[in-house]
Amino acid sequence: MDDAASHSRASFEARTGFLAELASRLHAYGTTAQRLEAAVEGVAARLGIDCEIWANPTGIILSFADPVRGADNGITRVLRLPPGEQDLSRLAATDAVAEDVLAGRLAPADGMAALRALDRPRTRRARTLTAVSFGLSAGAVAVLLGAGVAGAITAAATGLVTGSLAVAAENRPRLSEGLEALAAAVATLLVAAVASFVAPIAYKTVVIASLIVLMPGLMLTNAVSELAAQQLVAGTARFAGAMMSLLNLTFGTVAATQLVRLLGWPLQEAPAVFPSLPLELGALALAAFAFAVLFRAGLRDYPLVMASVLLGYALTRIGGEWLGLASENFAGGAFFAGIGIAAVSNAYGRWRNRPGALIRVPGIILLVPGSVGFRSLNFVMERDVFLGLDTAFALVTALVALVAGLLFGNLLVPSRRNL
């Protein structure tokens, strides 16, 4: 093989290696299948590589046409990966590396090394802040759901316990497998103890708020989005994963509730107390900060992420109440907010040349209907099938409305590189 052919081979291997690393990073940081495939195909085209990609929640298959031996003798890479989690700071860093490679500021081999350098273990401070953010988000959501002061304090304390379990499970595979059921059982018992022996609280509302971070609402939304984009395998697999998470949470809650009944604890229920405007705004600000931490945004992006959470909530209120789009069978607020969030996130991505996910993901987090699915399965497991089916219909309606809003928003303002 002459020097030119050898150089061509090395260049081809470096570019395909970079593309494989890029795909695995986008997957690890929570990118949906249709966005991941489109982004990788776009980068491959600009690098002069003929690439076909197939992504699903637990793996990626990449096929590269060999420029020397032809398309029929290409290279195929099969990547077995765990389901990704939202990591906005590393997603933004990955996108920046891709920009540098495409602009010629980094060679593909150096770009691959830069991507691998993102694999830094989380510090103890970051893990502690994550656990605290579970509690902050739980308390804030409890306020927004009308749980009152006692319910918010209980939810915050229980959320902190849930967050501690989640952080402990990061490096313990056996604990991770049963985390959702265990966390649901522990949270239900703690809330029941407070309701029985300390003060009356809105029991079911506080349980939901305590587990809000573990609710797979975003996963359900991504699954429906993939199905709408004809990513049938990826969407079905992700939907099944979300349903299993809901079943685990529901089983833990129902089992703990039965134990409470067996012990004869006298649950004291309190009526919902919806917050005043200042308290609502304070809870929203607290939730926005907590979600910025939980989505692992970079410090420079905290104001942007927090503003996105507030924007999503405000658009929902505007669409649902002020514009009269809310009704019993149509989640008009979620539809209106989906349009606004998608348009704003795509406009930001094109303006700043950064991932629109920095706005889109936190912008819809308070809109995703994970708690509705949890209520539906709880009703079914408690033998109230008709109420469970009615709640499940509300879940489907909310999912369809939100995803339709996101699709319409993408039509109004096209996304930048699908991120």
C-alpha positions, 0 to 999 in steps of 0.5 A, a space after each residue: 500500500 502506497 503512502 497516499 493509500 495509507 494516509 487515506 486509510 488512516 484518515 477514514 479510520 479516524 473519521 469513522 472512529 470520531 463518528 462512532 464516539 460522537 454517536 455514543 456520546 449523544 446517546 449517553 446524554 439523552 438524545 432521542 433516536 431520530 435526533 441522534 440519527 439525523 445529527 450523526 448523518 449530517 456530521 458524516 456527510 460534512 466529513 465525506 463519509 457515507 454512513 448509515 445509522 440505526 439507534 435504539 435506547 440500548 444500542 447503536 449500529 453504524 455502517 460505513 462505506 469503505 472508500 477503497 473497497 467500496 460500499 459492499 465491503 464497508 465497516 459495521 460497528 455495533 455499540 451496546 449501550 445503557 439507556 442514556 440520561 440527560 446531561 446538558 453540560 456534556 451534550 453542549 461540550 460534545 456539540 462544541 467538539 463536533 463544531 471544532 472538527 467540522 471547522 477544521 480546528 480539530 483533527 478527527 482523532 483529536 476530536 475523539 480524544 476530546 470526547 473521551 476526556 469528558 468521562 470524568 467521575 462525578 465529584 462528591 460535591 456534585 453527588 451531594 447537590 444532586 441528592 439535595 436537588 431531589 428534595 428541593 424539587 419534591 418540595 417545590 412540586 408539592 407546593 405547586 400541587 397544593 400540598 400546603 406547608 406541612 406537605 411541602 416540608 414532608 415531600 422535601 425531606 422524603 425527596 432528600 431520602 429518595 435522592 440519597 438512594 438514587 445517588 447511592 445506586 449510581 455505583 451499585 448495580 444491584 441497588 440500581 435494579 430495584 431503586 424505583 420500587 425501593 424508593 417508592 416503598 420508603 417514600 410511601 412509608 415515610 409520608 404515611 408516618 408523618 400523616 399518621 403521627 405528626 400532622 394531617 397532609 395531602 397523602 397521595 399528593 405528597 407521595 407523588 411529589 416525593 417521587 417526582 424525579 423518578 417519574 418517567 414523564 420525559 421518557 414517555 414524551 421521548 417515546 411518543 416523539 420517536 413513534 411520531 417520527 416513525 422510529 417504531 422500534 426505538 419508540 416502542 422500546 423506550 415506551 416499554 422502559 417507561 412503563 416498567 419504571 411506572 410499574 416499579 414505582 406503583 408496586 413499591 407504593 401499593 406494597 407500602 400502602 398495604 403494609 400501612 393498612 396492616 399496621 393500622 396507622 390512622 392516616 390523617 388527610 388534609 385538603 389541597 391548599 393551592 399557593 398564593 402567587 408569591 409562594 407559587 413563584 418561589 416554588 417555581 424558582 426553586 424547582 427551576 434551580 433543582 432541575 438545572 442541577 438534575 439535568 447537569 447543566 454547566 454553571 454558565 447555563 444555569 440562568 438559561 435552564 432555569 428561565 426555560 423551566 419558568 417559560 414552559 410553565 408560563 406558556 402552559 398557564 397562558 395557553 390553558 387559562 388565558 387563551 381558553 385552550 384548556 378543556 376536559 379532553 384536550 391538554 391545550 396548555 401543553 400543546 401551546 407550550 410545546 409549540 412555544 418551547 420548540 420554536 424558542 429552543 430551535 431559534 436559540 440553537 440557530 442563533 448561538 450555534 449551541 444545542 437547542 436541548 438546553 432550552 427544550 428539555 428543561 422547558 417541558 419538564 413540568 409539562 410531562 405527564 409522568 405523575 398522571 401515569 403513576 396515578 393511573 396504575 395506582 388506581 388499576 392496582 387498587 381495583 378502581 379500573 374505570 378511574 384508572 382507564 380515565 386517568 390513562 386516557 388523560 395521560 395519552 391526551 397530554 402526551 399527544 398534545 405535548 408532542 404535537 406541539 413540539 412537532 408544530 414548533 419544529 415546523 415553525 423554526 427548524 432545529 439546528 443539527 437536530 439537537 
